[in-house]
Amino acid sequence: MNICDFSAQKKAIWLKQGIAEGKQTFLGPFVTGDGTKAHTVVTTNGQIDEFTRFANDSTILLEQIHSAEFEDPIAFENHKRMEENYRVLSTVTNQDDRPFAIIRMPLSRTIFSTLIPGDYVYEYIKTLK
């Protein structure tokens, strides 16, 4: 089946949520562990390919957050979301009614950068309501 040909699709899988940064740019800042307000840069708005990949018809790659990163509130929120998605994927089957092999991959750590007035991203985020 051509990957873009959905005419033969037999099933759809609905995951609960994507990574926290996916929509957060438009929802306001996160508060980091030290109380700093942090905005996320403009992202792809929570699309599934930010955290999950279907490697083939029986294998799914799903991001995972290591517990050493839980002091970062963004990472901790992503951990909760990815574990919920893991629970969903662990209970569904592929189009041949076989369970998926789920391979956990590390989610990239949050990169913090201080922006100042005049920076393109700072000026863009400042315009958001």
C-alpha angles and dihedrals in degrees: 000000000000108000091235095048106094095170092098094047113132102177143026125204119208117203121200104234142345127227116313094242090059096087102006095098087072097039099057134258132327117229110232126217092271093049096259116143110236127189121202119231119249108289137179091278100254100310114172093240089070090073112006136050129186101220093186138329093296107028130073126187111211127181121242132194118222116230091238087073097054093103086074105080091210092053091046092052090048089050091056092047095047092048090053089049089049090054090051094048091046091060101045131078134217125252089281091053093251123132118256123246102235116203115194117220126189115260112228114259118253111265114213120204128174113233124198134198109287095037110120095233092044091053092047095049090047089063093056117102 
